[in-house]
Amino acid sequence: MYATNVRELKKNPSAALRHARTEPVLILKGNEPDAVLLHLESNIGNTVQTLRPALAAVLYRDKALSLGAAAKMSGLALVEFIEHLASLDIEIVRADETFDQEVKDVSAWLKS
């Protein structure tokens, strides 16, 4: 997926449109994904197949879907979806309220 920021999009919108003919274009605002630019193909089914991974990635990033649910929504295999998230710099492993205790437990286990 090609990514550009708002400043570059303003300077050269034609470049983003050219890229959109072959792949979705991720528009960044600051360092955060803000929008996706898609080429409207003659076959709407192809457009939907292109949009699904992008939409699933955003919903996963925003914690609206679990990794498995987002992968299913994307239409990609789990490994492919994880690679898609990595290409967008979206973290797969997230720290939660149990993270600190888990780090201590693993550290203690490694020392023994």
N, C-alpha and C positions, 0 to 999 in steps of 0.2 A: 504494500500500500504506500503510495506517495503521500508525503506530508509537507505542508507549507504553513507559514504563519500569515496572519492578517496583513502585515506590512508587505510581504512579498506578493500576496494575492492582489493587493491594491496596485503595486508596481507593474505586475505582469499577469493579468488574469488569463491571458491566452495560454500561458504555460500550464496553468492548472487545468484548463479546459482540454488541452492536448493530452495530458496525463489521464484525465477522467475517461477518455475514450477506451483506455486499456485496463484501468483499475480505479477503484475508489480513491478520492483525494481527501485526506484528513486535513481539516483546517484547524490550526492551533491558535489559541488566544493566550498569549504568554507561553507557558509550557504545558497548558492543559488542552486536551482535545475539546473542540467547540462545535464543529459541524463536519458533515461529510458531503462532498460534492460527487454526484454520480452522473454519468452520461446516460441519458434516456434512450435506451436501445429500442429497436423496432419490436422486439419480443419482450414484453413486460415480465415474463417468467425469468429471463436472464437478469433483468434489473433487480428483481426480488432476491435471486440467488446471490447477487453481489452485495445487496444491502443487509442480508441476514447476519453475516459475521460482524459487520460494523456495528449494527444495532445490539447484538448480543454482547460485544466487547464493552460497549458503553454501559449496558445494564449490569454487567459483572463488575465493572470498575466502580459504579455507583452503589454497589452492594444490594441491588434489587434482585439479582439472581445468583444462585450458587454457581460454582464452576461447572458442575455437571449439567445443570439446567441451561446455562448459557451455551455450553458446547452443543447441547441438543438443539437449542433454538437456532444456532448458527448453521446447522446442517453439516458441520465438519466433524471428523473424528476427534476425540478428546485430545490426542497428541497434536493434531493439526491446529486445533483451537488454541492450545497452550502456546504453540509456535506463533500463531497470529497475535495473541496477547503480548508475547515477548517482542514482536516486531513493533508494537505500539507502545512499548515501555510501560505496560500495565503489569503491576506486581501480581504474581500468582499466589505466593505465600504472604499472608497478612498477619501481623502481630495483633493479638487480642488480649483480653484481661488475664489469660492463663500463660501468656508468653514468658514473662519473667520467671515464673515458677518452673516452667518446662526447661528453660535454659539452666537453671540451678540443678534440676534433676539430672539432666543430661551431663552437665559438667561433673557432678558427683559420681555418676556412673562411669564416665571416662577416666576419672582419677583412680577408680578401684580396679 
